[in-house]
Amino acid sequence: MATDNLLQEFPPVTTQSWEDAIAGDLKGADYLKKLIWQTEEGLAVKPYYRSEDLAALELPDVAPGVFPYLRSSRTTGDWRIREEIEIGDPEKANQAAQSAVAAGTEEIAFLNVAIKNGSDLGMVLVGLQETHVHFQTAGEPLLRLVIESLKGRKDRPSISTGWNPLTNPDFAAEVLRDMPPALVPFTLDGSEFEEAGATAVEEIGFTLAAGIDFLAEMQLRGIDVDRAATSVAFSFAVGSNYFFQIAKFRAFRMLWANAVESYGVAPESTRARIHARTSRWNKAIYDPHVNVLRGSTEAMSAILGGADAVTVAPFDECYRMPDEASRRLARNTQNILKHEAFLSNVADPGAGSYCLEVITDSLAREGWKSMQKIEAGGGYGKMAADGQLSKALEHSMAAREKAVVSRYRVLTGTNQFANPGEQTIDRIDSLRTTGKRRGAQSYEALRLRAERYSADTGKVPRVLLAEFGDVKMRFARSTFAANFFACAGFEIVAKRFSSADEIAASEADLIVLCSSDAEYLGVASDLVLRLNDRRCKTPIIVAGNPDSAEQLRTAGVAGFINIKSNPIEVLTNWQQQLGIKA
């Protein structure tokens, strides 16, 4: 079948034609408010992009593996699967590492293994001669041991550490003067910024500024920038904003290459080594297997963004020491992406995507501005020491947490679509639930209070969602109310009624009326009378924000819930009124 003229059947559609069609569908609604996404980075994302949107971009048209490495620092899409080992005993840590490698892990990160001497180091590395190894909590003594063990070794994969060279630039320079080829001694950890509230722009800008500070410190101590640049790796947390996370890695890699190249070094020395770890901030102790799904999409973002090594954290790490099953599940998430989904087969598969290229360009521009602002303020070291970076991060964190509290930012199973009957107290280690700041913690505190109350009394307060009247509105508001109260661990019962007397006769600790605005006042007034006749003091609240709110309060309604409510404040208040104390 001839296809030469096939596309003639699909004439091109102009952007103006699309805009005219959109304007017609909006029927006078505000285009900016309805269709433009204002991100936490301060960027405006359009509802669609076309080839013409690429015309104004300054992204280089280069292949993967070519300076400035926008599309990847490699010519392939492969990456290393990194797994973390938390065990402190050297022999047991090594056994766990060898087991992980046999099951598909390609890089081991020892988080807190206790290495006191060369014998301990040798024990840890047994059987790992062909494996990349990372020591996350390395200090100066361990670095010296590693350097001594690698002298004369050119045949093994790299050993890297999580040591931050800015903590002691003099020692960092000493390490670089004696650095063996297989060692990547330093890491600048951008994940600390993400988990402190940073936007993608701030992650890029702050980490870039830290890297530039490092290069400057080494220059002052007589170290070649080429040598310094190849001695450092970068670690980032990867969150759930899928396309922005892909773009973050692409943008940072390009900016770092440009920054290092400005020192006059060879292009091959400007490649950024990037490790990505699934974020801790958005993980939750309720509905914890949702963390598996979060980790899967986050890993995909890191992979498609060109990270060199990726760690998928076990789904249960936020509330207990991960067991073998959860570690295997985390490991196999990447094994599937690599060996079954074939994500390793193509470098930068997002290249040419109009939306992704525009977001990458936006993050690069704004990330560079963020770095320049830090440089203008005296550099990363000074801004960090003065507390100015912490202040910026607290501002970003406050905005992020406010979005979670208001449920504008959804944490599935926690602030939306919660399972009110789920019990978690028996499976959590409180030291791990409070070890890292997480977005779910304010809602988890509500649920944990309800669980403790249930354990003490054998029940939790029952919230009756009394549906009546208008079919569309009663269903919508009952659904909203069910989600709202489930987040605090209440027992939820939804039932349809035809009269206030039927509602009054029902067993409940709190009644939520779910109907249209016009029907509330009559039913609520009648219900208050019926409850008084029964000498029942069950509080009544209304789902919605009706114009008759003051009349309803006068009639005896105790409160309202709607999209403008602060769920934490409202739910805490009702927990206390119904006997659930902190």
C-alpha positions in Angstrom: 0.0 0.0 0.0 1.4 3.4 -1.0 1.9 5.8 1.8 3.6 8.7 0.0 0.4 10.8 0.1 -0.9 9.5 3.5 0.0 12.7 5.4 -1.9 14.8 2.9 -5.1 13.5 4.4 -4.1 15.2 7.7 -3.5 18.9 6.9 -1.5 20.9 9.4 -3.3 22.7 12.1 -2.1 26.2 13.1 -1.5 27.2 16.7 -4.1 29.9 16.3 -6.6 27.2 15.3 -5.8 25.3 18.5 -6.2 28.5 20.5 -9.5 29.4 18.9 -10.8 25.9 19.7 -9.6 26.2 23.4 -11.2 29.6 23.7 -14.5 28.2 22.5 -14.4 25.3 25.0 -13.5 27.7 27.9 -16.7 29.7 27.2 -15.2 32.8 28.7 -13.3 31.3 31.6 -9.9 32.7 32.4 -7.3 30.9 30.3 -4.4 31.5 32.7 -6.3 30.2 35.7 -7.8 27.2 34.0 -5.0 25.9 31.8 -1.6 27.4 32.9 0.1 25.4 35.6 2.1 27.6 38.0 4.7 25.3 39.5 6.5 25.6 42.9 9.6 26.6 40.9 7.7 29.7 39.8 7.5 28.5 36.2 4.4 28.7 34.0 3.7 25.4 32.1 1.4 25.6 29.1 -1.3 23.0 28.4 0.4 22.0 25.2 3.6 22.6 23.2 4.5 22.6 19.6 7.7 22.6 17.5 7.7 26.4 17.4 8.2 26.5 21.2 11.7 25.1 20.6 12.8 28.0 18.5 13.6 30.3 21.4 15.5 27.7 23.4 19.2 27.8 23.9 19.7 24.1 24.4 22.6 22.7 22.4 21.8 20.3 19.5 24.2 17.5 20.6 24.1 13.8 20.8 24.4 11.8 24.0 27.9 11.6 25.3 28.9 14.9 23.7 29.7 18.1 25.6 27.9 19.7 27.4 26.2 16.3 28.1 22.7 17.7 28.0 21.4 14.4 26.6 23.6 12.1 28.7 27.2 11.8 29.8 27.1 8.4 28.1 26.4 7.1 24.6 24.1 4.4 26.0 21.1 4.5 28.2 22.5 2.1 30.8 22.9 2.9 34.4 24.1 1.1 37.5 21.6 -0.3 40.1 22.9 0.9 43.5 21.7 -0.8 46.7 22.3 0.5 50.2 23.5 -1.8 53.0 22.7 -0.5 56.5 24.6 -3.3 58.4 27.4 -2.1 60.6 29.4 -5.3 61.1 32.0 -5.6 58.2 31.6 -9.4 57.6 27.8 -9.3 57.7 27.7 -6.2 55.5 29.9 -8.0 53.0 27.6 -11.0 53.0 24.6 -8.9 52.4 26.4 -7.1 49.6 27.5 -10.3 47.8 23.9 -11.6 48.0 22.6 -8.3 46.5 25.1 -8.5 43.7 24.1 -12.1 42.9 20.5 -10.9 42.7 21.2 -8.1 40.2 22.7 -5.2 42.1 25.5 -3.5 40.2 26.8 -1.0 42.9 26.9 -1.3 46.6 26.6 1.7 49.0 27.6 0.9 52.6 25.8 3.4 54.8 27.3 2.9 58.2 29.7 -0.1 58.1 32.2 0.1 60.9 35.7 0.1 59.4 38.5 0.7 61.9 41.5 -0.7 60.0 42.8 -2.2 56.8 41.6 -5.7 57.8 38.0 -4.4 58.2 38.2 -2.7 54.8 39.5 -5.9 53.2 36.7 -7.9 54.7 34.1 -5.5 53.4 35.5 -5.7 49.9 35.8 -9.5 49.6 34.1 -10.8 46.5 33.3 -7.3 45.3 36.4 -6.8 43.0 34.1 -6.3 40.0 31.6 -4.1 41.7 31.4 -0.4 42.2 31.5 0.4 45.9 30.4 3.5 47.7 31.0 4.4 51.4 28.3 6.9 52.3 29.5 8.0 55.8 33.2 7.9 55.1 35.4 10.2 57.3 39.0 11.2 56.8 40.4 8.0 58.4 38.4 5.7 56.0 39.5 7.8 53.0 43.1 7.3 54.0 42.5 3.5 54.3 40.9 3.4 50.9 43.7 5.4 49.2 46.2 3.0 50.7 44.3 0.0 49.5 43.9 1.3 46.0 47.6 2.2 45.3 48.7 0.5 42.2 45.2 -0.8 41.4 43.9 0.2 38.0 41.8 -2.8 37.2 38.9 -2.5 39.5 35.7 -0.4 39.2 35.6 2.8 41.1 35.3 3.2 44.9 33.5 6.4 45.9 32.6 8.0 49.2 30.0 10.4 50.5 32.5 12.7 52.1 31.8 16.4 51.5 35.1 18.1 50.5 33.8 21.5 51.7 34.0 20.4 55.3 37.8 20.4 55.1 39.2 21.8 51.9 42.8 21.3 53.1 42.3 17.6 53.6 40.4 17.4 50.3 43.5 18.9 48.5 45.7 16.4 50.3 43.5 13.6 49.0 43.7 14.9 45.5 47.5 15.0 45.5 47.5 11.3 46.3 44.3 10.1 44.6 44.5 6.7 42.8 42.7 6.3 39.5 39.9 4.1 40.8 38.9 6.5 43.6 36.1 9.1 43.4 36.7 10.5 46.9 34.0 13.2 47.2 30.3 13.7 46.9 28.3 16.9 46.9 24.9 15.9 48.1 22.0 17.8 46.5 19.5 15.4 48.1 19.9 17.3 51.3 18.4 20.4 49.6 15.4 18.5 48.2 14.6 16.9 51.6 14.9 20.3 53.2 12.3 21.7 50.9 14.2 22.9 47.8 12.4 23.3 44.4 14.1 21.8 41.4 15.5 25.2 40.5 17.0 25.5 44.0 18.4 22.0 43.9 20.2 22.8 40.7 21.4 26.3 41.7 22.6 25.3 45.3 24.4 22.2 44.2 26.0 23.9 41.3 27.1 26.7 43.6 28.6 24.2 46.0 30.5 22.5 43.1 31.9 25.9 42.0 33.0 26.7 45.5 34.8 23.3 45.7 36.7 24.0 42.4 37.7 27.4 43.7 38.9 26.0 47.0 41.0 23.5 45.2 42.4 26.1 42.8 43.5 28.1 45.8 45.5 25.1 47.0 47.2 24.5 43.7 45.1 21.6 42.5 44.3 21.5 38.7 40.6 22.0 38.0 40.7 18.9 35.7 41.7 16.8 38.6 39.3 18.4 41.1 36.3 18.1 38.7 36.9 14.4 38.1 37.1 13.7 41.8 33.6 14.7 42.8 30.2 13.0 42.3 26.8 14.5 42.8 23.9 12.9 44.6 20.3 14.0 44.1 16.9 12.9 45.5 14.4 12.3 42.8 10.8 13.2 43.6 7.4 12.5 42.0 7.1 15.4 39.6 7.9 13.1 36.7 8.9 15.4 33.8 10.5 18.1 36.0 12.7 15.4 37.6 13.9 14.2 34.2 14.6 17.8 33.2 16.4 18.5 36.5 19.2 15.9 35.7 19.5 17.1 32.1 19.8 20.7 33.1 22.2 20.2 35.9 24.5 18.1 33.8 24.7 20.8 31.1 25.2 23.6 33.6 28.0 21.8 35.4 29.8 21.0 32.1 29.6 24.7 31.1 30.7 25.9 34.5 33.8 23.6 34.6 34.6 24.3 30.9 34.9 28.0 31.8 38.0 27.1 33.7 39.6 26.0 30.5 39.6 22.3 31.1 39.2 19.5 28.6 35.6 18.6 27.7 36.0 15.0 29.1 36.7 16.4 32.5 33.4 18.3 32.6 31.1 15.2 32.8 29.0 15.2 36.0 28.9 11.9 37.8 25.3 11.7 39.1 23.7 9.4 41.6 19.9 9.6 42.2 18.0 8.2 45.1 14.2 8.0 45.5 13.1 10.8 47.8 12.4 10.3 51.4 10.2 13.3 51.8 7.1 12.0 50.0 7.1 8.5 51.6 4.4 7.5 54.1 3.8 4.9 56.8 0.1 4.5 55.9 -0.8 2.6 52.7 3.0 1.9 52.5 2.9 -0.2 49.3 2.1 3.1 47.5 5.7 3.9 48.2 6.6 1.1 45.8 4.7 2.9 43.0 6.3 6.2 43.9 9.7 4.7 43.8 9.0 3.2 40.4 8.1 6.5 38.7 10.9 8.3 40.5 13.4 5.7 39.3 12.1 6.1 35.8 12.7 9.9 36.0 16.3 9.4 37.1 16.9 6.8 34.4 15.4 8.9 31.6 17.2 11.9 32.9 20.5 10.1 32.5 21.6 9.4 36.1 24.7 7.2 36.3 23.6 5.2 39.3 20.2 4.9 40.9 19.0 3.8 44.3 15.4 2.8 44.8 14.8 2.8 48.6 12.8 -0.1 50.1 9.2 1.0 50.6 9.3 0.5 54.4 12.5 2.3 55.2 10.5 5.3 56.6 9.0 3.3 59.4 11.2 0.2 60.1 14.5 -1.5 59.1 13.8 -2.9 55.6 13.6 -6.7 55.5 14.8 -9.0 52.7 11.5 -8.9 50.9 11.3 -5.1 50.7 14.9 -4.9 49.7 14.3 -7.4 46.9 11.3 -5.6 45.7 13.2 -2.3 45.5 16.1 -4.0 43.7 13.7 -5.7 41.2 12.0 -2.5 40.4 15.2 -1.5 38.6 15.8 -5.0 37.3 12.4 -4.8 35.6 13.0 -1.3 34.2 16.4 -2.5 32.8 15.8 -6.0 31.7 12.1 -6.1 30.9 11.2 -2.6 30.1 14.5 -2.0 28.3 15.0 1.5 29.5 18.7 1.0 29.3 18.6 0.6 25.5 18.2 4.2 24.6 20.1 7.3 25.8 17.9 10.3 26.4 14.6 8.9 25.0 12.9 12.3 25.8 15.1 14.2 23.3 12.9 16.3 21.0 9.8 16.2 23.3 8.6 19.8 23.0 7.4 19.9 26.6 10.5 18.2 28.1 12.9 20.4 26.2 11.1 23.6 27.3 11.1 22.5 30.9 14.8 21.6 30.7 15.6 25.0 29.3 13.5 26.7 31.9 15.2 24.8 34.8 18.6 25.5 33.3 18.0 29.2 33.0 16.5 29.6 36.5 19.0 27.2 38.0 21.9 29.3 36.6 20.3 32.5 38.0 20.0 30.8 41.4 23.7 30.0 41.3 24.6 33.5 40.2 22.6 34.9 43.1 24.6 32.8 45.5 27.9 33.9 43.8 26.8 37.5 44.1 26.1 37.0 47.8 29.7 35.9 48.4 29.6 32.2 47.3 28.1 29.0 48.6 30.2 28.8 51.7 29.4 32.3 52.9 25.7 32.1 52.1 25.4 28.7 53.9 27.3 29.9 56.9 25.2 33.0 57.1 22.0 30.9 57.2 20.7 32.5 54.0 20.3 29.2 52.2 18.6 27.6 55.1 16.2 30.6 55.2 15.4 30.1 51.5 14.8 26.4 52.1 12.5 26.9 55.0 10.4 29.2 52.9 10.2 26.6 50.1 9.5 23.8 52.7 6.7 25.9 54.2 5.1 26.2 50.8 5.5 22.5 50.1 4.0 21.5 53.5 1.1 23.9 53.1 0.3 22.3 49.8 0.2 18.9 51.5 -1.9 20.1 54.4 -4.4 21.8 51.9 -4.4 18.6 49.8 -3.4 20.6 46.8 -0.4 18.3 46.7 -1.7 14.8 47.0 -0.1 12.0 49.0 -2.2 9.0 48.0 -3.3 7.0 51.0 -2.4 9.8 53.4 -4.1 13.1 52.7 -6.4 11.6 49.9 -8.0 8.2 49.5 -7.0 7.0 52.9 -8.0 3.6 54.3 -9.5 4.6 57.7 -9.4 1.0 59.0 -5.7 0.6 58.4 -3.6 -0.1 61.6 0.1 0.7 61.6 1.3 1.2 65.2 2.4 -2.4 65.7 4.7 -2.3 62.6 6.5 1.0 63.1 9.8 1.9 64.7 9.2 5.5 66.1 12.9 6.3 65.7 12.7 5.8 62.0 9.4 7.6 61.5 10.9 10.8 63.0 14.4 10.5 61.6 13.7 12.5 58.4 11.3 15.3 57.7 8.5 14.0 55.6 5.4 15.6 54.0 3.0 13.0 55.4 3.9 13.5 59.1 1.1 16.0 60.0 -1.5 13.6 58.7 0.2 10.6 60.2 0.1 12.2 63.6 -3.7 12.4 63.3 -4.0 8.8 62.3 -1.6 7.6 65.1 -3.7 9.5 67.7 -6.8 7.7 66.4 -5.1 4.4 66.6 -3.9 4.9 70.2 -7.5 6.0 71.1 -8.8 2.8 69.5 -6.3 0.7 71.4 -7.4 2.3 74.7 -11.1 2.4 74.2 -11.8 -0.4 71.7 -13.4 2.0 69.2 -13.0 5.2 67.2 -15.6 8.0 66.7 -18.2 7.3 64.0 -18.8 10.0 61.4 -22.1 9.7 59.6 -22.3 11.1 56.1 -26.0 11.9 55.8 -26.8 12.1 52.1 -30.1 13.6 51.0 -31.7 15.7 48.3 -29.9 16.6 45.0 -28.3 13.5 43.6 -25.2 15.1 42.1 -24.4 17.3 45.0 -25.0 14.8 47.8 -22.7 12.3 46.1 -19.9 14.8 45.4 -20.0 16.2 49.0 -20.3 12.8 50.6 -17.2 11.7 48.6 -15.3 14.8 49.7 -16.3 14.3 53.3 -15.4 10.7 53.3 -11.9 11.5 52.1 -11.6 14.4 54.5 -12.4 12.4 57.7 -10.7 9.2 56.6 -7.4 11.1 56.8 -7.8 11.3 60.6 -8.8 7.6 61.2 -12.5 8.1 61.9 -15.0 5.4 61.2 -16.9 6.5 58.1 -20.5 5.5 57.4 -22.3 7.0 54.4 -26.1 6.5 54.2 -28.9 8.0 52.2 -31.9 9.5 54.1 -35.3 10.9 53.2 -36.0 12.9 56.4 -34.3 14.6 59.4 -36.0 12.1 61.7 -34.2 9.2 60.0 -30.9 10.9 60.4 -31.6 11.7 64.1 -32.3 8.0 64.7 -29.0 6.9 63.4 -26.0 6.0 65.6 -23.2 8.5 65.1 -20.7 10.6 67.1 -20.6 13.3 64.4 -23.1 14.0 61.6 -22.1 15.5 58.3 -24.9 16.8 56.1 -24.3 16.1 52.4 -26.6 17.8 49.9 -27.0 21.0 47.9 -26.7 24.5 49.5 -30.4 25.2 49.0 -31.5 22.2 51.0 -29.3 22.5 54.0 -31.1 25.1 56.2 -34.5 23.3 56.3 -33.1 19.8 57.0 -30.5 21.1 59.5 -33.1 23.1 61.5 -35.4 20.1 61.6 -32.5 17.8 62.6 -31.5 19.9 65.5 -35.1 19.8 66.8 -35.3 16.0 66.3 -31.9 15.5 68.2 -33.1 17.8 71.0 -36.3 15.7 71.3 -34.1 12.6 71.7 -31.9 14.5 74.2 -29.0 13.8 71.9 -26.1 16.3 71.5 -24.5 14.8 68.4 -22.8 17.7 66.6 -23.8 18.5 63.1 -21.6 20.0 60.4 -22.3 20.8 56.8 -20.2 19.8 53.7 -19.9 22.9 51.7 -19.8 26.7 52.1 -23.4 27.8 51.6 -24.6 31.4 51.6 -26.8 30.5 54.5 -23.8 29.7 56.8 -24.8 32.2 59.5 -28.4 31.1 59.6 -27.2 27.5 59.8 -24.9 28.4 62.8 -27.8 30.1 64.5 -29.9 26.9 63.9 -27.3 24.9 65.7 -24.8 23.7 63.0 -21.4 23.3 64.6 -19.2 23.9 61.6 -18.4 23.4 57.9 -15.9 21.5 55.7 -15.0 22.5 52.2 -12.1 22.9 49.9 -11.0 26.1 51.8 -10.8 24.3 55.1 -7.5 23.6 56.8 -7.8 19.8 57.2 -5.2 19.5 60.0 -6.8 22.2 62.1 -10.4 21.0 61.5 -9.6 17.3 62.0 -7.5 18.0 65.1 -10.4 20.1 66.5 -12.9 17.3 65.9 -10.6 14.6 67.3 -10.3 16.6 70.5 -14.1 17.3 70.7 -14.8 13.7 70.3 -12.3 12.5 72.9 -9.2 11.8 70.9 -6.4 13.7 72.7 -2.8 14.3 71.7 
